[in-house]
C-alpha cells in the first residue's frame, strides 16, 4: 500500500511553480461560477447548491495533476478548458461555457484554492 502511494506521488512534479494567476481574483471567480451555473454539474466547495453529479467533484482539484484525466493541470490549459472544453476534447461532456478570458482566469484562481 505504501509503495502505491509513493508511485502516485511521483507523478506530481514538485518543481512546478505555484499556480498564481496574475490579476485574477478568486472571489470574483466564485461569483462567476454561481452566475453561469457550474454547480449544475459539479460539487464545488463554497457553492451550496445544486451540487450536480454530471461532472466530477471539484473538491481538491488544485491537487490534481490532470484536467479531465487528459491535460496537464496548468493555469493556461485550465482557462482554455473552462471556456471551450469540447474544442480540446471532442468526446467530453463538459460544455463550452459563456465566459470571458478574465472570468475564466478568476474561476481558475478559485479552483486553485481547492486543496485538501
Ligand atoms: C453540463 C454539465 C457541466 C457544466 C455546466 C460544467 N461542467 Fe465542468 N465538467 C463536466 C464534465 C462531464 C466533466 C468531465 C469531463 C471529462 O472528463 O471529459 C467536467 C470537467 C471539469 C473539470 C475537470 C475536472 C477534473 O477533475 O479533471 C473542471 C475543472 C470543470 N469541469 C470546471 C467547470 C466549471 C468551473 C464550470 C462552470 C464555468 C463547469 N465545469 C461547468 C460537466 C460540466
Backbone and ligand atoms as CSV (ligand in chain L), in Angstrom:
chain,resi,resn,atom,element,x,y,z
A,1,UNK,N,N,0.841,-1.204,0.000
A,1,UNK,CA,C,0.000,0.000,0.000
A,1,UNK,C,C,0.873,1.249,0.000
A,2,UNK,N,N,1.903,1.241,0.808
A,2,UNK,CA,C,2.791,2.388,0.867
A,2,UNK,C,C,3.456,2.627,-0.485
A,3,UNK,N,N,3.873,1.546,-1.140
A,3,UNK,CA,C,4.564,1.715,-2.420
A,3,UNK,C,C,3.619,2.301,-3.468
A,4,UNK,N,N,2.339,1.937,-3.397
A,4,UNK,CA,C,1.372,2.516,-4.335
A,4,UNK,C,C,1.278,4.019,-4.110
A,5,UNK,N,N,1.219,4.429,-2.847
A,5,UNK,CA,C,1.130,5.855,-2.528
A,5,UNK,C,C,2.366,6.583,-3.051
A,6,UNK,N,N,3.525,5.983,-2.889
A,6,UNK,CA,C,4.750,6.618,-3.360
A,6,UNK,C,C,4.732,6.766,-4.871
A,7,UNK,N,N,4.255,5.730,-5.565
A,7,UNK,CA,C,4.189,5.788,-7.019
A,7,UNK,C,C,3.281,6.935,-7.462
A,8,UNK,N,N,2.117,7.077,-6.794
A,8,UNK,CA,C,1.175,8.123,-7.171
A,8,UNK,C,C,1.806,9.492,-6.944
A,9,UNK,N,N,2.502,9.648,-5.830
A,9,UNK,CA,C,3.119,10.941,-5.523
A,9,UNK,C,C,4.188,11.288,-6.556
A,10,UNK,N,N,4.840,10.273,-7.096
A,10,UNK,CA,C,5.936,10.517,-8.030
A,10,UNK,C,C,5.437,11.216,-9.296
A,11,UNK,N,N,4.126,11.125,-9.587
A,11,UNK,CA,C,3.583,11.734,-10.801
A,11,UNK,C,C,3.470,13.250,-10.665
A,12,UNK,N,N,3.420,13.754,-9.445
A,12,UNK,CA,C,3.228,15.183,-9.257
A,12,UNK,C,C,4.587,15.859,-9.285
A,13,UNK,N,N,4.744,16.774,-10.206
A,13,UNK,CA,C,6.024,17.453,-10.364
A,13,UNK,C,C,6.135,18.570,-9.329
A,14,UNK,N,N,6.903,18.329,-8.299
A,14,UNK,CA,C,7.011,19.306,-7.201
A,14,UNK,C,C,7.819,20.529,-7.611
A,15,UNK,N,N,8.477,20.482,-8.763
A,15,UNK,CA,C,9.295,21.614,-9.171
A,15,UNK,C,C,8.460,22.681,-9.887
A,16,UNK,N,N,7.177,22.367,-10.163
A,16,UNK,CA,C,6.354,23.356,-10.857
A,16,UNK,C,C,6.163,24.606,-10.006
A,17,UNK,N,N,6.118,25.785,-10.638
A,17,UNK,CA,C,5.891,26.998,-9.867
A,17,UNK,C,C,4.481,26.991,-9.281
A,18,UNK,N,N,4.251,27.742,-8.219
A,18,UNK,CA,C,2.899,27.815,-7.658
A,18,UNK,C,C,1.946,28.378,-8.707
A,19,UNK,N,N,0.680,27.954,-8.607
A,19,UNK,CA,C,-0.265,28.343,-9.652
A,19,UNK,C,C,-0.912,29.671,-9.319
A,20,UNK,N,N,-0.136,30.723,-9.321
A,20,UNK,CA,C,-0.720,32.037,-9.127
A,20,UNK,C,C,-1.046,32.606,-10.503
A,21,UNK,N,N,-2.169,33.277,-10.602
A,21,UNK,CA,C,-2.602,33.827,-11.878
A,21,UNK,C,C,-2.660,35.338,-11.716
A,22,UNK,N,N,-1.783,36.003,-12.443
A,22,UNK,CA,C,-1.649,37.462,-12.297
A,22,UNK,C,C,-2.984,38.168,-12.530
A,23,UNK,N,N,-3.376,39.012,-11.592
A,23,UNK,CA,C,-4.553,39.843,-11.769
A,23,UNK,C,C,-5.877,39.129,-11.562
A,24,UNK,N,N,-5.834,37.808,-11.308
A,24,UNK,CA,C,-7.088,37.081,-11.132
A,24,UNK,C,C,-7.559,37.181,-9.690
A,25,UNK,N,N,-8.857,37.047,-9.486
A,25,UNK,CA,C,-9.464,37.229,-8.170
A,25,UNK,C,C,-10.410,36.060,-7.898
A,26,UNK,N,N,-10.054,35.230,-6.918
A,26,UNK,CA,C,-10.816,34.024,-6.627
A,26,UNK,C,C,-12.262,34.332,-6.218
A,27,UNK,N,N,-12.471,35.450,-5.494
A,27,UNK,CA,C,-13.833,35.793,-5.067
A,27,UNK,C,C,-14.718,36.126,-6.274
A,28,UNK,N,N,-14.156,36.857,-7.238
A,28,UNK,CA,C,-14.909,37.126,-8.477
A,28,UNK,C,C,-15.164,35.818,-9.215
A,29,UNK,N,N,-14.202,34.903,-9.164
A,29,UNK,CA,C,-14.368,33.602,-9.817
A,29,UNK,C,C,-15.531,32.826,-9.235
A,30,UNK,N,N,-15.647,32.875,-7.913
A,30,UNK,CA,C,-16.760,32.178,-7.253
A,30,UNK,C,C,-18.092,32.766,-7.724
A,31,UNK,N,N,-18.159,34.098,-7.803
A,31,UNK,CA,C,-19.400,34.748,-8.256
A,31,UNK,C,C,-19.708,34.360,-9.708
A,32,UNK,N,N,-18.681,34.313,-10.550
A,32,UNK,CA,C,-18.887,33.956,-11.963
A,32,UNK,C,C,-19.391,32.513,-12.069
A,33,UNK,N,N,-18.866,31.616,-11.246
A,33,UNK,CA,C,-19.320,30.217,-11.290
A,33,UNK,C,C,-20.776,30.110,-10.891
A,34,UNK,N,N,-21.184,30.938,-9.907
A,34,UNK,CA,C,-22.584,30.895,-9.482
A,34,UNK,C,C,-23.481,31.443,-10.585
A,35,UNK,N,N,-22.980,32.448,-11.290
A,35,UNK,CA,C,-23.795,33.067,-12.342
A,35,UNK,C,C,-24.006,32.117,-13.525
A,36,UNK,N,N,-22.944,31.418,-13.965
A,36,UNK,CA,C,-23.097,30.567,-15.148
A,36,UNK,C,C,-23.534,29.136,-14.798
A,37,UNK,N,N,-23.574,28.807,-13.508
A,37,UNK,CA,C,-24.190,27.540,-13.115
A,37,UNK,C,C,-23.299,26.312,-13.206
A,38,UNK,N,N,-22.025,26.448,-12.897
A,38,UNK,CA,C,-21.123,25.283,-12.887
A,38,UNK,C,C,-21.629,24.195,-11.932
A,39,UNK,N,N,-22.269,24.625,-10.845
A,39,UNK,CA,C,-22.687,23.664,-9.826
A,39,UNK,C,C,-23.858,22.802,-10.295
A,40,UNK,N,N,-24.446,23.129,-11.451
A,40,UNK,CA,C,-25.472,22.238,-12.008
A,40,UNK,C,C,-24.860,20.873,-12.304
A,41,UNK,N,N,-23.568,20.846,-12.560
A,41,UNK,CA,C,-22.891,19.593,-12.925
A,41,UNK,C,C,-21.770,19.200,-11.969
A,42,UNK,N,N,-21.379,20.092,-11.066
A,42,UNK,CA,C,-20.217,19.811,-10.214
A,42,UNK,C,C,-20.523,20.084,-8.746
A,43,UNK,N,N,-19.995,19.244,-7.872
A,43,UNK,CA,C,-19.887,19.588,-6.453
A,43,UNK,C,C,-18.705,20.545,-6.328
A,44,UNK,N,N,-18.947,21.757,-5.804
A,44,UNK,CA,C,-17.891,22.766,-5.688
A,44,UNK,C,C,-17.876,23.297,-4.257
A,45,UNK,N,N,-16.803,23.041,-3.507
A,45,UNK,CA,C,-16.729,23.610,-2.153
A,45,UNK,C,C,-16.910,25.122,-2.211
A,46,UNK,N,N,-17.809,25.663,-1.387
A,46,UNK,CA,C,-18.090,27.091,-1.396
A,46,UNK,C,C,-19.388,27.411,-2.113
A,47,UNK,N,N,-19.895,26.457,-2.915
A,47,UNK,CA,C,-21.191,26.630,-3.585
A,47,UNK,C,C,-22.130,25.574,-2.991
A,48,UNK,N,N,-23.174,26.028,-2.282
A,48,UNK,CA,C,-24.014,25.107,-1.526
A,48,UNK,C,C,-24.940,24.292,-2.431
A,49,UNK,N,N,-25.366,24.874,-3.542
A,49,UNK,CA,C,-26.463,24.292,-4.300
A,49,UNK,C,C,-26.245,24.611,-5.763
A,50,UNK,N,N,-26.574,23.762,-6.723
A,50,UNK,CA,C,-27.238,22.481,-6.593
A,50,UNK,C,C,-26.323,21.254,-6.450
A,51,UNK,N,N,-25.027,21.353,-6.549
A,51,UNK,CA,C,-24.140,20.203,-6.340
A,51,UNK,C,C,-24.476,19.041,-7.279
A,52,UNK,N,N,-24.514,19.320,-8.580
A,52,UNK,CA,C,-24.829,18.302,-9.585
A,52,UNK,C,C,-23.740,17.253,-9.688
A,53,UNK,N,N,-24.116,16.111,-10.237
A,53,UNK,CA,C,-23.200,14.962,-10.280
A,53,UNK,C,C,-22.825,14.551,-11.703
A,54,UNK,N,N,-23.178,15.376,-12.707
A,54,UNK,CA,C,-22.818,15.032,-14.086
A,54,UNK,C,C,-21.306,15.042,-14.277
A,55,UNK,N,N,-20.645,16.027,-13.713
A,55,UNK,CA,C,-19.189,16.118,-13.796
A,55,UNK,C,C,-18.566,15.704,-12.472
A,56,UNK,N,N,-17.239,15.582,-12.450
A,56,UNK,CA,C,-16.564,15.192,-11.207
A,56,UNK,C,C,-16.643,16.297,-10.162
A,57,UNK,N,N,-16.581,15.916,-8.885
A,57,UNK,CA,C,-16.473,16.892,-7.802
A,57,UNK,C,C,-15.183,17.685,-7.995
A,58,UNK,N,N,-15.237,18.989,-7.731
A,58,UNK,CA,C,-14.042,19.815,-7.874
A,58,UNK,C,C,-13.322,19.993,-6.532
A,59,UNK,N,N,-13.772,19.253,-5.518
A,59,UNK,CA,C,-13.081,19.263,-4.223
A,59,UNK,C,C,-11.646,18.746,-4.421
A,60,UNK,N,N,-10.678,19.482,-3.959
A,60,UNK,CA,C,-9.289,19.044,-4.076
A,60,UNK,C,C,-8.714,19.166,-5.474
A,61,UNK,N,N,-9.412,19.877,-6.367
A,61,UNK,CA,C,-8.955,19.966,-7.761
A,61,UNK,C,C,-7.534,20.536,-7.866
A,62,UNK,N,N,-7.196,21.425,-6.965
A,62,UNK,CA,C,-5.861,22.037,-7.010
A,62,UNK,C,C,-4.754,20.991,-6.903
A,63,UNK,N,N,-5.036,19.898,-6.205
A,63,UNK,CA,C,-4.023,18.853,-6.015
A,63,UNK,C,C,-3.970,17.873,-7.178
A,64,UNK,N,N,-4.917,17.978,-8.112
A,64,UNK,CA,C,-4.952,17.013,-9.207
A,64,UNK,C,C,-3.932,17.381,-10.279
A,65,UNK,N,N,-3.136,16.427,-10.722
A,65,UNK,CA,C,-2.148,16.747,-11.755
A,65,UNK,C,C,-2.766,16.901,-13.142
A,66,UNK,N,N,-4.013,16.429,-13.325
A,66,UNK,CA,C,-4.600,16.409,-14.658
A,66,UNK,C,C,-5.948,17.118,-14.693
A,67,UNK,N,N,-6.315,17.589,-15.880
A,67,UNK,CA,C,-7.663,18.113,-16.149
A,67,UNK,C,C,-8.359,17.081,-17.015
A,68,UNK,N,N,-9.503,16.605,-16.539
A,68,UNK,CA,C,-10.241,15.603,-17.310
A,68,UNK,C,C,-9.423,14.350,-17.589
A,69,UNK,N,N,-8.392,14.116,-16.792
A,69,UNK,CA,C,-7.555,12.932,-16.964
A,69,UNK,C,C,-6.696,12.959,-18.216
A,70,UNK,N,N,-6.686,14.096,-18.932
A,70,UNK,CA,C,-6.003,14.110,-20.226
A,70,UNK,C,C,-5.034,15.265,-20.416
A,71,UNK,N,N,-5.246,16.360,-19.692
A,71,UNK,CA,C,-4.436,17.559,-19.927
A,71,UNK,C,C,-3.720,17.976,-18.651
A,72,UNK,N,N,-2.509,18.521,-18.766
A,72,UNK,CA,C,-1.798,18.940,-17.557
A,72,UNK,C,C,-2.550,20.066,-16.854
A,73,UNK,N,N,-2.605,19.983,-15.536
A,73,UNK,CA,C,-3.344,20.979,-14.765
A,73,UNK,C,C,-2.473,22.218,-14.544
A,74,UNK,N,N,-2.504,23.093,-15.561
A,74,UNK,CA,C,-1.766,24.358,-15.514
A,74,UNK,C,C,-2.749,25.485,-15.775
A,75,UNK,N,N,-2.467,26.700,-15.251
A,75,UNK,CA,C,-3.423,27.807,-15.411
A,75,UNK,C,C,-3.847,28.061,-16.860
A,76,UNK,N,N,-2.905,28.122,-17.803
A,76,UNK,CA,C,-3.273,28.443,-19.191
A,76,UNK,C,C,-4.164,27.354,-19.790
A,77,UNK,N,N,-3.848,26.095,-19.483
A,77,UNK,CA,C,-4.645,24.980,-20.018
A,77,UNK,C,C,-6.031,24.983,-19.370
A,78,UNK,N,N,-6.082,25.267,-18.062
A,78,UNK,CA,C,-7.364,25.283,-17.359
A,78,UNK,C,C,-8.275,26.382,-17.898
A,79,UNK,N,N,-7.716,27.554,-18.173
A,79,UNK,CA,C,-8.525,28.661,-18.694
A,79,UNK,C,C,-9.134,28.263,-20.046
A,80,UNK,N,N,-8.331,27.653,-20.916
A,80,UNK,CA,C,-8.863,27.188,-22.209
A,80,UNK,C,C,-9.968,26.158,-22.002
A,81,UNK,N,N,-9.753,25.252,-21.058
A,81,UNK,CA,C,-10.717,24.187,-20.772
A,81,UNK,C,C,-12.046,24.784,-20.321
A,82,UNK,N,N,-11.983,25.771,-19.408
A,82,UNK,CA,C,-13.211,26.335,-18.842
A,82,UNK,C,C,-14.035,27.030,-19.921
A,83,UNK,N,N,-13.369,27.664,-20.878
A,83,UNK,CA,C,-14.092,28.410,-21.909
A,83,UNK,C,C,-14.635,27.456,-22.980
A,84,UNK,N,N,-13.829,26.493,-23.402
A,84,UNK,CA,C,-14.261,25.644,-24.519
A,84,UNK,C,C,-13.625,24.251,-24.447
A,85,UNK,N,N,-14.108,23.449,-23.488
A,85,UNK,CA,C,-13.579,22.088,-23.337
A,85,UNK,C,C,-13.785,21.238,-24.599
A,86,UNK,N,N,-14.955,21.335,-25.275
A,86,UNK,CA,C,-15.147,20.487,-26.469
A,86,UNK,C,C,-14.121,20.767,-27.569
A,87,UNK,N,N,-13.553,21.976,-27.619
A,87,UNK,CA,C,-12.531,22.268,-28.623
A,87,UNK,C,C,-11.245,21.503,-28.330
A,88,UNK,N,N,-11.047,21.145,-27.050
A,88,UNK,CA,C,-9.843,20.408,-26.662
A,88,UNK,C,C,-10.060,18.911,-26.743
A,89,UNK,N,N,-11.303,18.490,-26.512
A,89,UNK,CA,C,-11.588,17.066,-26.422
A,89,UNK,C,C,-12.999,16.839,-26.963
A,90,UNK,N,N,-13.091,16.327,-28.180
A,90,UNK,CA,C,-14.396,16.294,-28.846
A,90,UNK,C,C,-15.401,15.403,-28.120
A,91,UNK,N,N,-14.930,14.406,-27.355
A,91,UNK,CA,C,-15.888,13.494,-26.721
A,91,UNK,C,C,-16.244,13.894,-25.295
A,92,UNK,N,N,-15.761,15.041,-24.824
A,92,UNK,CA,C,-16.053,15.397,-23.433
A,92,UNK,C,C,-17.506,15.834,-23.259
A,93,UNK,N,N,-18.043,15.576,-22.058
A,93,UNK,CA,C,-19.391,16.022,-21.729
A,93,UNK,C,C,-19.383,17.390,-21.043
A,94,UNK,N,N,-18.207,17.959,-20.854
A,94,UNK,CA,C,-18.120,19.325,-20.295
A,94,UNK,C,C,-18.392,20.313,-21.427
A,95,UNK,N,N,-19.453,21.123,-21.311
A,95,UNK,CA,C,-19.803,22.028,-22.421
A,95,UNK,C,C,-18.917,23.273,-22.444
A,96,UNK,N,N,-18.880,23.948,-23.588
A,96,UNK,CA,C,-18.284,25.287,-23.640
A,96,UNK,C,C,-19.114,26.188,-22.730
A,97,UNK,N,N,-18.453,27.101,-22.025
A,97,UNK,CA,C,-19.165,27.962,-21.089
A,97,UNK,C,C,-19.048,29.419,-21.533
A,98,UNK,N,N,-20.113,30.211,-21.296
A,98,UNK,CA,C,-20.113,31.615,-21.739
A,98,UNK,C,C,-19.294,32.488,-20.797
A,99,UNK,N,N,-17.965,32.384,-20.906
A,99,UNK,CA,C,-17.071,33.117,-20.014
A,99,UNK,C,C,-16.105,33.955,-20.833
A,100,UNK,N,N,-15.784,35.142,-20.325
A,100,UNK,CA,C,-14.678,35.898,-20.913
A,100,UNK,C,C,-13.373,35.292,-20.402
A,101,UNK,N,N,-12.281,35.665,-21.070
A,101,UNK,CA,C,-10.960,35.228,-20.632
A,101,UNK,C,C,-10.722,35.642,-19.171
A,102,UNK,N,N,-11.102,36.863,-18.814
A,102,UNK,CA,C,-10.877,37.362,-17.451
A,102,UNK,C,C,-11.687,36.554,-16.437
A,103,UNK,N,N,-12.952,36.236,-16.783
A,103,UNK,CA,C,-13.780,35.440,-15.870
A,103,UNK,C,C,-13.191,34.045,-15.682
A,104,UNK,N,N,-12.727,33.447,-16.786
A,104,UNK,CA,C,-12.147,32.104,-16.696
A,104,UNK,C,C,-10.882,32.127,-15.836
A,105,UNK,N,N,-10.100,33.208,-15.922
A,105,UNK,CA,C,-8.908,33.323,-15.082
A,105,UNK,C,C,-9.292,33.458,-13.610
A,106,UNK,N,N,-10.357,34.219,-13.330
A,106,UNK,CA,C,-10.825,34.348,-11.944
A,106,UNK,C,C,-11.286,32.988,-11.411
A,107,UNK,N,N,-12.020,32.238,-12.248
A,107,UNK,CA,C,-12.506,30.919,-11.827
A,107,UNK,C,C,-11.327,29.982,-11.580
A,108,UNK,N,N,-10.339,30.015,-12.473
A,108,UNK,CA,C,-9.155,29.170,-12.280
A,108,UNK,C,C,-8.489,29.498,-10.942
A,109,UNK,N,N,-8.417,30.797,-10.614
A,109,UNK,CA,C,-7.813,31.196,-9.335
A,109,UNK,C,C,-8.598,30.583,-8.179
A,110,UNK,N,N,-9.930,30.585,-8.283
A,110,UNK,CA,C,-10.735,29.970,-7.222
A,110,UNK,C,C,-10.477,28.459,-7.146
A,111,UNK,N,N,-10.474,27.809,-8.308
A,111,UNK,CA,C,-10.293,26.344,-8.310
A,111,UNK,C,C,-8.940,25.970,-7.703
A,112,UNK,N,N,-7.946,26.823,-7.861
A,112,UNK,CA,C,-6.632,26.521,-7.282
A,112,UNK,C,C,-6.576,26.793,-5.781
A,113,UNK,N,N,-7.672,27.315,-5.200
A,113,UNK,CA,C,-7.735,27.371,-3.732
A,113,UNK,C,C,-8.282,26.062,-3.169
A,114,UNK,N,N,-8.783,25.180,-4.042
A,114,UNK,CA,C,-9.465,23.962,-3.575
A,114,UNK,C,C,-8.457,22.826,-3.379
A,115,UNK,N,N,-7.665,22.950,-2.312
A,115,UNK,CA,C,-6.799,21.836,-1.972
A,115,UNK,C,C,-7.371,21.127,-0.743
A,116,UNK,N,N,-6.744,20.021,-0.390
A,116,UNK,CA,C,-7.351,19.255,0.713
A,116,UNK,C,C,-6.462,19.207,1.947
L,1,LIG,C1,C,-23.409,20.302,-18.339
L,1,LIG,C2,C,-22.562,19.921,-17.218
L,1,LIG,C3,C,-21.340,20.758,-16.901
L,1,LIG,C4,C,-21.260,22.110,-16.660
L,1,LIG,C5,C,-22.391,23.140,-16.705
L,1,LIG,C6,C,-19.890,22.387,-16.295
L,1,LIG,N1,N,-19.164,21.239,-16.328
L,1,LIG,FE1,FE,-17.192,21.035,-15.822
L,1,LIG,N2,N,-17.246,19.089,-16.375
L,1,LIG,C7,C,-18.372,18.395,-16.770
L,1,LIG,C8,C,-17.995,17.034,-17.098
L,1,LIG,C9,C,-18.945,15.931,-17.564
L,1,LIG,C10,C,-16.610,16.926,-16.868
L,1,LIG,C11,C,-15.707,15.721,-17.095
L,1,LIG,C12,C,-15.142,15.944,-18.490
L,1,LIG,C13,C,-14.160,14.962,-18.990
L,1,LIG,O1,O,-13.509,14.271,-18.201
L,1,LIG,O2,O,-14.008,14.917,-20.237
L,1,LIG,C14,C,-16.169,18.240,-16.407
L,1,LIG,C15,C,-14.870,18.554,-16.060
L,1,LIG,C16,C,-14.481,19.726,-15.442
L,1,LIG,C17,C,-13.184,19.984,-14.879
L,1,LIG,C18,C,-12.029,18.993,-14.825
L,1,LIG,C19,C,-12.196,18.235,-13.521
L,1,LIG,C20,C,-11.175,17.189,-13.252
L,1,LIG,O3,O,-11.182,16.654,-12.130
L,1,LIG,O4,O,-10.364,16.887,-14.116
L,1,LIG,C21,C,-13.212,21.233,-14.346
L,1,LIG,C22,C,-12.085,21.941,-13.613
L,1,LIG,C23,C,-14.522,21.767,-14.583
L,1,LIG,N3,N,-15.266,20.829,-15.255
L,1,LIG,C24,C,-14.937,23.007,-14.182
L,1,LIG,C25,C,-16.166,23.571,-14.531
L,1,LIG,C26,C,-16.516,24.944,-14.257
L,1,LIG,C27,C,-15.659,25.921,-13.482
L,1,LIG,C28,C,-17.749,25.137,-14.799
L,1,LIG,C29,C,-18.509,26.434,-14.896
L,1,LIG,C30,C,-17.793,27.511,-15.572
L,1,LIG,C31,C,-18.177,23.865,-15.363
L,1,LIG,N4,N,-17.184,22.950,-15.183
L,1,LIG,C32,C,-19.416,23.638,-15.956
L,1,LIG,C33,C,-19.647,18.890,-16.853
L,1,LIG,C34,C,-19.999,20.213,-16.706
